[in-house]
């Protein structure tokens, strides 16, 4: 997912922060095995693989 985010970053002009879900008990409980997960605020955009269309849609509506 990180490689895909980096690829789209120049096109869509966004920033992201990587968090280790296994290092945070609350995040581990929340996302379980849906890792990697892409979250914007409280909105889960996708997990396992980047859904570029969903990310585009979210960024354009924000």
mmCIF file of the N, C-alpha and C atoms, coordinates in Angstrom:
data_MODEL
# 
_entry.id   MODEL 
# 
loop_
_atom_site.group_PDB 
_atom_site.id 
_atom_site.type_symbol 
_atom_site.label_atom_id 
_atom_site.label_alt_id 
_atom_site.label_comp_id 
_atom_site.label_asym_id 
_atom_site.label_entity_id 
_atom_site.label_seq_id 
_atom_site.pdbx_PDB_ins_code 
_atom_site.Cartn_x 
_atom_site.Cartn_y 
_atom_site.Cartn_z 
_atom_site.occupancy 
_atom_site.B_iso_or_equiv 
_atom_site.pdbx_formal_charge 
_atom_site.auth_seq_id 
_atom_site.auth_comp_id 
_atom_site.auth_asym_id 
_atom_site.auth_atom_id 
_atom_site.pdbx_PDB_model_num 
ATOM 1   N N  . UNK A 1 1  ? 0.825   -1.185 0.000  1.00 0.00 ? 1  UNK A N  1 
ATOM 2   C CA . UNK A 1 1  ? 0.000   0.000  0.000  1.00 0.00 ? 1  UNK A CA 1 
ATOM 3   C C  . UNK A 1 1  ? 0.876   1.258  0.000  1.00 0.00 ? 1  UNK A C  1 
ATOM 4   N N  . UNK A 1 2  ? 1.989   1.202  0.712  1.00 0.00 ? 2  UNK A N  1 
ATOM 5   C CA . UNK A 1 2  ? 2.870   2.380  0.758  1.00 0.00 ? 2  UNK A CA 1 
ATOM 6   C C  . UNK A 1 2  ? 3.391   2.767  -0.622 1.00 0.00 ? 2  UNK A C  1 
ATOM 7   N N  . UNK A 1 3  ? 3.783   1.783  -1.408 1.00 0.00 ? 3  UNK A N  1 
ATOM 8   C CA . UNK A 1 3  ? 4.268   2.080  -2.757 1.00 0.00 ? 3  UNK A CA 1 
ATOM 9   C C  . UNK A 1 3  ? 3.179   2.720  -3.603 1.00 0.00 ? 3  UNK A C  1 
ATOM 10  N N  . UNK A 1 4  ? 1.972   2.224  -3.492 1.00 0.00 ? 4  UNK A N  1 
ATOM 11  C CA . UNK A 1 4  ? 0.858   2.780  -4.251 1.00 0.00 ? 4  UNK A CA 1 
ATOM 12  C C  . UNK A 1 4  ? 0.538   4.200  -3.785 1.00 0.00 ? 4  UNK A C  1 
ATOM 13  N N  . UNK A 1 5  ? 0.598   4.447  -2.485 1.00 0.00 ? 5  UNK A N  1 
ATOM 14  C CA . UNK A 1 5  ? 0.364   5.803  -1.967 1.00 0.00 ? 5  UNK A CA 1 
ATOM 15  C C  . UNK A 1 5  ? 1.421   6.772  -2.485 1.00 0.00 ? 5  UNK A C  1 
ATOM 16  N N  . UNK A 1 6  ? 2.662   6.346  -2.458 1.00 0.00 ? 6  UNK A N  1 
ATOM 17  C CA . UNK A 1 6  ? 3.737   7.212  -2.962 1.00 0.00 ? 6  UNK A CA 1 
ATOM 18  C C  . UNK A 1 6  ? 3.535   7.534  -4.439 1.00 0.00 ? 6  UNK A C  1 
ATOM 19  N N  . UNK A 1 7  ? 3.087   6.554  -5.198 1.00 0.00 ? 7  UNK A N  1 
ATOM 20  C CA . UNK A 1 7  ? 2.856   6.761  -6.623 1.00 0.00 ? 7  UNK A CA 1 
ATOM 21  C C  . UNK A 1 7  ? 1.762   7.810  -6.854 1.00 0.00 ? 7  UNK A C  1 
ATOM 22  N N  . UNK A 1 8  ? 0.687   7.752  -6.067 1.00 0.00 ? 8  UNK A N  1 
ATOM 23  C CA . UNK A 1 8  ? -0.439  8.681  -6.237 1.00 0.00 ? 8  UNK A CA 1 
ATOM 24  C C  . UNK A 1 8  ? -0.228  10.037 -5.576 1.00 0.00 ? 8  UNK A C  1 
ATOM 25  N N  . UNK A 1 9  ? 0.727   10.103 -4.675 1.00 0.00 ? 9  UNK A N  1 
ATOM 26  C CA . UNK A 1 9  ? 0.946   11.326 -3.893 1.00 0.00 ? 9  UNK A CA 1 
ATOM 27  C C  . UNK A 1 9  ? 1.194   12.545 -4.766 1.00 0.00 ? 9  UNK A C  1 
ATOM 28  N N  . UNK A 1 10 ? 2.002   12.409 -5.798 1.00 0.00 ? 10 UNK A N  1 
ATOM 29  C CA . UNK A 1 10 ? 2.287   13.561 -6.660 1.00 0.00 ? 10 UNK A CA 1 
ATOM 30  C C  . UNK A 1 10 ? 1.064   13.949 -7.489 1.00 0.00 ? 10 UNK A C  1 
ATOM 31  N N  . UNK A 1 11 ? 0.259   12.971 -7.864 1.00 0.00 ? 11 UNK A N  1 
ATOM 32  C CA . UNK A 1 11 ? -0.949  13.255 -8.649 1.00 0.00 ? 11 UNK A CA 1 
ATOM 33  C C  . UNK A 1 11 ? -2.033  13.937 -7.814 1.00 0.00 ? 11 UNK A C  1 
ATOM 34  N N  . UNK A 1 12 ? -2.233  13.431 -6.599 1.00 0.00 ? 12 UNK A N  1 
ATOM 35  C CA . UNK A 1 12 ? -3.357  13.892 -5.792 1.00 0.00 ? 12 UNK A CA 1 
ATOM 36  C C  . UNK A 1 12 ? -2.974  14.902 -4.711 1.00 0.00 ? 12 UNK A C  1 
ATOM 37  N N  . UNK A 1 13 ? -1.691  15.124 -4.493 1.00 0.00 ? 13 UNK A N  1 
ATOM 38  C CA . UNK A 1 13 ? -1.209  16.116 -3.533 1.00 0.00 ? 13 UNK A CA 1 
ATOM 39  C C  . UNK A 1 13 ? -1.815  15.934 -2.136 1.00 0.00 ? 13 UNK A C  1 
ATOM 40  N N  . UNK A 1 14 ? -1.408  14.887 -1.459 1.00 0.00 ? 14 UNK A N  1 
ATOM 41  C CA . UNK A 1 14 ? -1.854  14.619 -0.093 1.00 0.00 ? 14 UNK A CA 1 
ATOM 42  C C  . UNK A 1 14 ? -0.662  14.199 0.751  1.00 0.00 ? 14 UNK A C  1 
ATOM 43  N N  . UNK A 1 15 ? -0.865  14.209 2.051  1.00 0.00 ? 15 UNK A N  1 
ATOM 44  C CA . UNK A 1 15 ? 0.145   13.731 2.992  1.00 0.00 ? 15 UNK A CA 1 
ATOM 45  C C  . UNK A 1 15 ? -0.444  12.573 3.769  1.00 0.00 ? 15 UNK A C  1 
ATOM 46  N N  . UNK A 1 16 ? 0.432   11.724 4.270  1.00 0.00 ? 16 UNK A N  1 
ATOM 47  C CA . UNK A 1 16 ? -0.029  10.626 5.105  1.00 0.00 ? 16 UNK A CA 1 
ATOM 48  C C  . UNK A 1 16 ? 0.995   10.349 6.187  1.00 0.00 ? 16 UNK A C  1 
ATOM 49  N N  . UNK A 1 17 ? 0.538   9.634  7.204  1.00 0.00 ? 17 UNK A N  1 
ATOM 50  C CA . UNK A 1 17 ? 1.394   9.257  8.323  1.00 0.00 ? 17 UNK A CA 1 
ATOM 51  C C  . UNK A 1 17 ? 1.256   7.756  8.527  1.00 0.00 ? 17 UNK A C  1 
ATOM 52  N N  . UNK A 1 18 ? 2.358   7.095  8.700  1.00 0.00 ? 18 UNK A N  1 
ATOM 53  C CA . UNK A 1 18 ? 2.363   5.650  8.926  1.00 0.00 ? 18 UNK A CA 1 
ATOM 54  C C  . UNK A 1 18 ? 2.347   5.384  10.427 1.00 0.00 ? 18 UNK A C  1 
ATOM 55  N N  . UNK A 1 19 ? 1.432   4.536  10.844 1.00 0.00 ? 19 UNK A N  1 
ATOM 56  C CA . UNK A 1 19 ? 1.352   4.110  12.244 1.00 0.00 ? 19 UNK A CA 1 
ATOM 57  C C  . UNK A 1 19 ? 1.459   2.597  12.285 1.00 0.00 ? 19 UNK A C  1 
ATOM 58  N N  . UNK A 1 20 ? 2.145   2.083  13.269 1.00 0.00 ? 20 UNK A N  1 
ATOM 59  C CA . UNK A 1 20 ? 2.267   0.638  13.453 1.00 0.00 ? 20 UNK A CA 1 
ATOM 60  C C  . UNK A 1 20 ? 1.114   0.168  14.329 1.00 0.00 ? 20 UNK A C  1 
ATOM 61  N N  . UNK A 1 21 ? 0.151   -0.479 13.726 1.00 0.00 ? 21 UNK A N  1 
ATOM 62  C CA . UNK A 1 21 ? -1.039  -0.929 14.446 1.00 0.00 ? 21 UNK A CA 1 
ATOM 63  C C  . UNK A 1 21 ? -0.659  -1.867 15.583 1.00 0.00 ? 21 UNK A C  1 
ATOM 64  N N  . UNK A 1 22 ? 0.353   -2.697 15.387 1.00 0.00 ? 22 UNK A N  1 
ATOM 65  C CA . UNK A 1 22 ? 0.756   -3.643 16.423 1.00 0.00 ? 22 UNK A CA 1 
ATOM 66  C C  . UNK A 1 22 ? 1.367   -2.967 17.643 1.00 0.00 ? 22 UNK A C  1 
ATOM 67  N N  . UNK A 1 23 ? 1.796   -1.734 17.505 1.00 0.00 ? 23 UNK A N  1 
ATOM 68  C CA . UNK A 1 23 ? 2.403   -0.992 18.622 1.00 0.00 ? 23 UNK A CA 1 
ATOM 69  C C  . UNK A 1 23 ? 1.347   -0.297 19.494 1.00 0.00 ? 23 UNK A C  1 
ATOM 70  N N  . UNK A 1 24 ? 0.098   -0.285 19.056 1.00 0.00 ? 24 UNK A N  1 
ATOM 71  C CA . UNK A 1 24 ? -0.961  0.442  19.762 1.00 0.00 ? 24 UNK A CA 1 
ATOM 72  C C  . UNK A 1 24 ? -2.134  -0.514 19.991 1.00 0.00 ? 24 UNK A C  1 
ATOM 73  N N  . UNK A 1 25 ? -2.394  -0.842 21.232 1.00 0.00 ? 25 UNK A N  1 
ATOM 74  C CA . UNK A 1 25 ? -3.434  -1.819 21.564 1.00 0.00 ? 25 UNK A CA 1 
ATOM 75  C C  . UNK A 1 25 ? -4.804  -1.385 21.060 1.00 0.00 ? 25 UNK A C  1 
ATOM 76  N N  . UNK A 1 26 ? -5.110  -0.099 21.139 1.00 0.00 ? 26 UNK A N  1 
ATOM 77  C CA . UNK A 1 26 ? -6.416  0.385  20.679 1.00 0.00 ? 26 UNK A CA 1 
ATOM 78  C C  . UNK A 1 26 ? -6.558  0.221  19.169 1.00 0.00 ? 26 UNK A C  1 
ATOM 79  N N  . UNK A 1 27 ? -5.496  0.534  18.432 1.00 0.00 ? 27 UNK A N  1 
ATOM 80  C CA . UNK A 1 27 ? -5.541  0.366  16.976 1.00 0.00 ? 27 UNK A CA 1 
ATOM 81  C C  . UNK A 1 27 ? -5.622  -1.114 16.609 1.00 0.00 ? 27 UNK A C  1 
ATOM 82  N N  . UNK A 1 28 ? -4.878  -1.955 17.305 1.00 0.00 ? 28 UNK A N  1 
ATOM 83  C CA . UNK A 1 28 ? -4.912  -3.395 17.045 1.00 0.00 ? 28 UNK A CA 1 
ATOM 84  C C  . UNK A 1 28 ? -6.310  -3.948 17.282 1.00 0.00 ? 28 UNK A C  1 
ATOM 85  N N  . UNK A 1 29 ? -6.966  -3.489 18.337 1.00 0.00 ? 29 UNK A N  1 
ATOM 86  C CA . UNK A 1 29 ? -8.326  -3.941 18.628 1.00 0.00 ? 29 UNK A CA 1 
ATOM 87  C C  . UNK A 1 29 ? -9.304  -3.432 17.568 1.00 0.00 ? 29 UNK A C  1 
ATOM 88  N N  . UNK A 1 30 ? -9.098  -2.229 17.121 1.00 0.00 ? 30 UNK A N  1 
ATOM 89  C CA . UNK A 1 30 ? -10.024 -1.619 16.147 1.00 0.00 ? 30 UNK A CA 1 
ATOM 90  C C  . UNK A 1 30 ? -9.912  -2.251 14.761 1.00 0.00 ? 30 UNK A C  1 
ATOM 91  N N  . UNK A 1 31 ? -8.679  -2.469 14.290 1.00 0.00 ? 31 UNK A N  1 
ATOM 92  C CA . UNK A 1 31 ? -8.491  -2.920 12.914 1.00 0.00 ? 31 UNK A CA 1 
ATOM 93  C C  . UNK A 1 31 ? -8.215  -4.411 12.785 1.00 0.00 ? 31 UNK A C  1 
ATOM 94  N N  . UNK A 1 32 ? -7.845  -5.066 13.871 1.00 0.00 ? 32 UNK A N  1 
ATOM 95  C CA . UNK A 1 32 ? -7.636  -6.503 13.835 1.00 0.00 ? 32 UNK A CA 1 
ATOM 96  C C  . UNK A 1 32 ? -6.711  -6.933 12.721 1.00 0.00 ? 32 UNK A C  1 
ATOM 97  N N  . UNK A 1 33 ? -7.212  -7.790 11.846 1.00 0.00 ? 33 UNK A N  1 
ATOM 98  C CA . UNK A 1 33 ? -6.381  -8.283 10.749 1.00 0.00 ? 33 UNK A CA 1 
ATOM 99  C C  . UNK A 1 33 ? -6.557  -7.482 9.462  1.00 0.00 ? 33 UNK A C  1 
ATOM 100 N N  . UNK A 1 34 ? -7.286  -6.361 9.518  1.00 0.00 ? 34 UNK A N  1 
ATOM 101 C CA . UNK A 1 34 ? -7.468  -5.499 8.339  1.00 0.00 ? 34 UNK A CA 1 
ATOM 102 C C  . UNK A 1 34 ? -6.281  -4.540 8.204  1.00 0.00 ? 34 UNK A C  1 
ATOM 103 N N  . UNK A 1 35 ? -5.093  -5.095 8.090  1.00 0.00 ? 35 UNK A N  1 
ATOM 104 C CA . UNK A 1 35 ? -3.854  -4.324 8.025  1.00 0.00 ? 35 UNK A CA 1 
ATOM 105 C C  . UNK A 1 35 ? -3.096  -4.753 6.790  1.00 0.00 ? 35 UNK A C  1 
ATOM 106 N N  . UNK A 1 36 ? -2.547  -3.859 6.021  1.00 0.00 ? 36 UNK A N  1 
ATOM 107 C CA . UNK A 1 36 ? -2.570  -2.423 6.243  1.00 0.00 ? 36 UNK A CA 1 
ATOM 108 C C  . UNK A 1 36 ? -3.956  -1.839 5.982  1.00 0.00 ? 36 UNK A C  1 
ATOM 109 N N  . UNK A 1 37 ? -4.205  -0.734 6.644  1.00 0.00 ? 37 UNK A N  1 
ATOM 110 C CA . UNK A 1 37 ? -5.483  -0.034 6.512  1.00 0.00 ? 37 UNK A CA 1 
ATOM 111 C C  . UNK A 1 37 ? -5.189  1.432  6.224  1.00 0.00 ? 37 UNK A C  1 
ATOM 112 N N  . UNK A 1 38 ? -5.989  2.038  5.364  1.00 0.00 ? 38 UNK A N  1 
ATOM 113 C CA . UNK A 1 38 ? -5.867  3.460  5.078  1.00 0.00 ? 38 UNK A CA 1 
ATOM 114 C C  . UNK A 1 38 ? -7.069  4.154  5.689  1.00 0.00 ? 38 UNK A C  1 
ATOM 115 N N  . UNK A 1 39 ? -6.795  5.086  6.601  1.00 0.00 ? 39 UNK A N  1 
ATOM 116 C CA . UNK A 1 39 ? -7.832  5.780  7.345  1.00 0.00 ? 39 UNK A CA 1 
ATOM 117 C C  . UNK A 1 39 ? -7.642  7.275  7.158  1.00 0.00 ? 39 UNK A C  1 
ATOM 118 N N  . UNK A 1 40 ? -8.738  7.975  6.945  1.00 0.00 ? 40 UNK A N  1 
ATOM 119 C CA . UNK A 1 40 ? -8.731  9.437  6.880  1.00 0.00 ? 40 UNK A CA 1 
ATOM 120 C C  . UNK A 1 40 ? -9.671  9.923  7.977  1.00 0.00 ? 40 UNK A C  1 
ATOM 121 N N  . UNK A 1 41 ? -9.104  10.474 9.044  1.00 0.00 ? 41 UNK A N  1 
ATOM 122 C CA . UNK A 1 41 ? -9.933  10.838 10.192 1.00 0.00 ? 41 UNK A CA 1 
ATOM 123 C C  . UNK A 1 41 ? -10.480 9.569  10.816 1.00 0.00 ? 41 UNK A C  1 
ATOM 124 N N  . UNK A 1 42 ? -11.804 9.423  10.811 1.00 0.00 ? 42 UNK A N  1 
ATOM 125 C CA . UNK A 1 42 ? -12.433 8.207  11.330 1.00 0.00 ? 42 UNK A CA 1 
ATOM 126 C C  . UNK A 1 42 ? -12.953 7.321  10.190 1.00 0.00 ? 42 UNK A C  1 
ATOM 127 N N  . UNK A 1 43 ? -12.700 7.715  8.957  1.00 0.00 ? 43 UNK A N  1 
ATOM 128 C CA . UNK A 1 43 ? -13.187 6.986  7.791  1.00 0.00 ? 43 UNK A CA 1 
ATOM 129 C C  . UNK A 1 43 ? -12.162 5.974  7.302  1.00 0.00 ? 43 UNK A C  1 
ATOM 130 N N  . UNK A 1 44 ? -12.546 4.703  7.310  1.00 0.00 ? 44 UNK A N  1 
ATOM 131 C CA . UNK A 1 44 ? -11.704 3.662  6.729  1.00 0.00 ? 44 UNK A CA 1 
ATOM 132 C C  . UNK A 1 44 ? -11.914 3.685  5.227  1.00 0.00 ? 44 UNK A C  1 
ATOM 133 N N  . UNK A 1 45 ? -10.854 3.974  4.496  1.00 0.00 ? 45 UNK A N  1 
ATOM 134 C CA . UNK A 1 45 ? -10.968 4.046  3.041  1.00 0.00 ? 45 UNK A CA 1 
ATOM 135 C C  . UNK A 1 45 ? -10.741 2.686  2.380  1.00 0.00 ? 45 UNK A C  1 
ATOM 136 N N  . UNK A 1 46 ? -9.766  1.939  2.861  1.00 0.00 ? 46 UNK A N  1 
ATOM 137 C CA . UNK A 1 46 ? -9.491  0.628  2.284  1.00 0.00 ? 46 UNK A CA 1 
ATOM 138 C C  . UNK A 1 46 ? -8.538  -0.119 3.203  1.00 0.00 ? 46 UNK A C  1 
ATOM 139 N N  . UNK A 1 47 ? -8.449  -1.419 2.972  1.00 0.00 ? 47 UNK A N  1 
ATOM 140 C CA . UNK A 1 47 ? -7.500  -2.233 3.718  1.00 0.00 ? 47 UNK A CA 1 
ATOM 141 C C  . UNK A 1 47 ? -6.921  -3.269 2.779  1.00 0.00 ? 47 UNK A C  1 
ATOM 142 N N  . UNK A 1 48 ? -5.786  -3.811 3.180  1.00 0.00 ? 48 UNK A N  1 
ATOM 143 C CA . UNK A 1 48 ? -4.973  -4.777 2.427  1.00 0.00 ? 48 UNK A CA 1 
ATOM 144 C C  . UNK A 1 48 ? -4.306  -4.129 1.214  1.00 0.00 ? 48 UNK A C  1 
ATOM 145 N N  . UNK A 1 49 ? -5.111  -3.564 0.307  1.00 0.00 ? 49 UNK A N  1 
ATOM 146 C CA . UNK A 1 49 ? -4.581  -2.941 -0.908 1.00 0.00 ? 49 UNK A CA 1 
ATOM 147 C C  . UNK A 1 49 ? -5.192  -1.560 -1.065 1.00 0.00 ? 49 UNK A C  1 
ATOM 148 N N  . UNK A 1 50 ? -4.465  -0.665 -1.691 1.00 0.00 ? 50 UNK A N  1 
ATOM 149 C CA . UNK A 1 50 ? -4.972  0.687  -1.912 1.00 0.00 ? 50 UNK A CA 1 
ATOM 150 C C  . UNK A 1 50 ? -6.103  0.668  -2.932 1.00 0.00 ? 50 UNK A C  1 
ATOM 151 N N  . UNK A 1 51 ? -7.206  1.282  -2.579 1.00 0.00 ? 51 UNK A N  1 
ATOM 152 C CA . UNK A 1 51 ? -8.311  1.505  -3.505 1.00 0.00 ? 51 UNK A CA 1 
ATOM 153 C C  . UNK A 1 51 ? -8.157  2.944  -3.996 1.00 0.00 ? 51 UNK A C  1 
ATOM 154 N N  . UNK A 1 52 ? -7.446  3.109  -5.103 1.00 0.00 ? 52 UNK A N  1 
ATOM 155 C CA . UNK A 1 52 ? -7.116  4.443  -5.611 1.00 0.00 ? 52 UNK A CA 1 
ATOM 156 C C  . UNK A 1 52 ? -8.365  5.242  -5.939 1.00 0.00 ? 52 UNK A C  1 
ATOM 157 N N  . UNK A 1 53 ? -9.382  4.586  -6.465 1.00 0.00 ? 53 UNK A N  1 
ATOM 158 C CA . UNK A 1 53 ? -10.626 5.299  -6.792 1.00 0.00 ? 53 UNK A CA 1 
ATOM 159 C C  . UNK A 1 53 ? -11.295 5.825  -5.534 1.00 0.00 ? 53 UNK A C  1 
ATOM 160 N N  . UNK A 1 54 ? -11.310 5.026  -4.487 1.00 0.00 ? 54 UNK A N  1 
ATOM 161 C CA . UNK A 1 54 ? -11.911 5.468  -3.214 1.00 0.00 ? 54 UNK A CA 1 
ATOM 162 C C  . UNK A 1 54 ? -11.122 6.637  -2.625 1.00 0.00 ? 54 UNK A C  1 
ATOM 163 N N  . UNK A 1 55 ? -9.803  6.573  -2.708 1.00 0.00 ? 55 UNK A N  1 
ATOM 164 C CA . UNK A 1 55 ? -8.976  7.664  -2.204 1.00 0.00 ? 55 UNK A CA 1 
ATOM 165 C C  . UNK A 1 55 ? -9.232  8.934  -3.005 1.00 0.00 ? 55 UNK A C  1 
ATOM 166 N N  . UNK A 1 56 ? -9.259  8.826  -4.315 1.00 0.00 ? 56 UNK A N  1 
ATOM 167 C CA . UNK A 1 56 ? -9.553  9.997  -5.164 1.00 0.00 ? 56 UNK A CA 1 
ATOM 168 C C  . UNK A 1 56 ? -10.905 10.608 -4.801 1.00 0.00 ? 56 UNK A C  1 
ATOM 169 N N  . UNK A 1 57 ? -11.912 9.750  -4.686 1.00 0.00 ? 57 UNK A N  1 
ATOM 170 C CA . UNK A 1 57 ? -13.261 10.205 -4.345 1.00 0.00 ? 57 UNK A CA 1 
ATOM 171 C C  . UNK A 1 57 ? -13.258 10.944 -3.006 1.00 0.00 ? 57 UNK A C  1 
ATOM 172 N N  . UNK A 1 58 ? -12.586 10.363 -2.024 1.00 0.00 ? 58 UNK A N  1 
ATOM 173 C CA . UNK A 1 58 ? -12.524 10.992 -0.700 1.00 0.00 ? 58 UNK A CA 1 
ATOM 174 C C  . UNK A 1 58 ? -11.837 12.350 -0.765 1.00 0.00 ? 58 UNK A C  1 
ATOM 175 N N  . UNK A 1 59 ? -10.695 12.413 -1.440 1.00 0.00 ? 59 UNK A N  1 
ATOM 176 C CA . UNK A 1 59 ? -9.937  13.669 -1.507 1.00 0.00 ? 59 UNK A CA 1 
ATOM 177 C C  . UNK A 1 59 ? -10.702 14.741 -2.277 1.00 0.00 ? 59 UNK A C  1 
ATOM 178 N N  . UNK A 1 60 ? -11.389 14.371 -3.317 1.00 0.00 ? 60 UNK A N  1 
ATOM 179 C CA . UNK A 1 60 ? -12.142 15.352 -4.099 1.00 0.00 ? 60 UNK A CA 1 
ATOM 180 C C  . UNK A 1 60 ? -13.369 15.868 -3.358 1.00 0.00 ? 60 UNK A C  1 
ATOM 181 N N  . UNK A 1 61 ? -13.899 15.059 -2.454 1.00 0.00 ? 61 UNK A N  1 
ATOM 182 C CA . UNK A 1 61 ? -15.083 15.485 -1.702 1.00 0.00 ? 61 UNK A CA 1 
ATOM 183 C C  . UNK A 1 61 ? -14.721 16.259 -0.426 1.00 0.00 ? 61 UNK A C  1 
ATOM 184 N N  . UNK A 1 62 ? -13.462 16.201 -0.032 1.00 0.00 ? 62 UNK A N  1 
ATOM 185 C CA . UNK A 1 62 ? -13.035 16.861 1.216  1.00 0.00 ? 62 UNK A CA 1 
ATOM 186 C C  . UNK A 1 62 ? -12.886 18.356 1.043  1.00 0.00 ? 62 UNK A C  1 
# 
